[in-house]
Amino acid sequence: MKLILSTVFAVVVGYAVAASEQTYYPALTDLHISDPAGQRDLDGLLWYPTEASAPLTYDFESKVWVGTQVVRDASPAPGRFPLVVLSHGMFGNALNQAWLAGALAKRGFVVAAISHPGTSTWSRDPDQRRQLWERPKDISRVIDHAILSPQLTEVIDHDRIFMAGHSLGGFTAAALAGGRYDAAKLKRFCDEVSGELACGILNDWKVAQTPEDRAEMEADLSDARISAFAIFDLGGTQSFSQASLRNIDRPVLVFGAPIMNSGLTLDIESRTLVDLLPSETARYIEPQTLSHFDFLGQCKPGGLELLAKEIPGDEIICVNGGAERAAQHDMIVDEVVKFFSLQ
């Protein structure tokens, strides 16, 4: 396992954090990217730094999740800012990492998050799920929009584009970094490991089960414009060829969650990924108390009980989801800012 951390690294990181202290308010606006073919419109949100401090509102209202105060549709702060594009997990949505997006906007980042059609909370079409290769392309389309849109191009630093993904979003990030899907390798692995979560999901979704789909999945889905990646407790590591992961030449920050309450197995997911990534460009963090669902929002008091009543079984996502999760979020934000600020 690789943990790139030294006294020199720590000093440089400390400088980077000092240079990006919170000096802005987070602004928020809606994001819509049309598909000319009308098949895959993308909807989401854009957080960005502003000097406006009012009127403050919340990025969303929920009985379960804690929101972040933002200034809606404010003018952006002067200057150009790094762009971070977020990819949510299976059947999640653009709000799943709103806590991270708001915190990054305060620190001088523009953050875009969309809900992936077919694998999001409100879009679960089986045919779109099968077309899993479209997920990385969604992220590339967001980058296209950000650097070409007249409203955004002058706000974005085109040389500092980053990407972060959680769970299936981590799989998406690995593909964008250069990981190449290998259907034959995955089949061999799944034949040997009974009941592995990612195997069951990809099989149920009929991913890469026709020659045409296999060609789409095994294509190069990387995006060279992305300078560095943060991967949060991904699933699907075993579907990538080992050679492609070893050849990833851009910095990758990997978080592994040792509290395995999602069905993912750390030894065959994050730990395997980081062992295959080049040691000079990978950093691995595995906090002892981190769980898969700590990358979701902070839960309100009573949120767990409400989920247990209304969606039995889903309450697991709010276990230790209050003050404990807030502390995890602070740590994750600091590490992500340090990592991206060095690139």
Helices and strands as residue ranges (DSSP letters): H 7-19, E 25-33, E 42-50, E 56-58, E 69-72, E 81-87, H 98-106, E 110-114, H 126-130, H 134-148, E 156-166, H 168-177, H 183-192, H 197-204, H 211-217, E 228-232, G 237-239, H 242-246, E 252-255, G 266-268, H 270-276, E 282-285, G 292-295, H 303-310, G 314-318, H 323-341
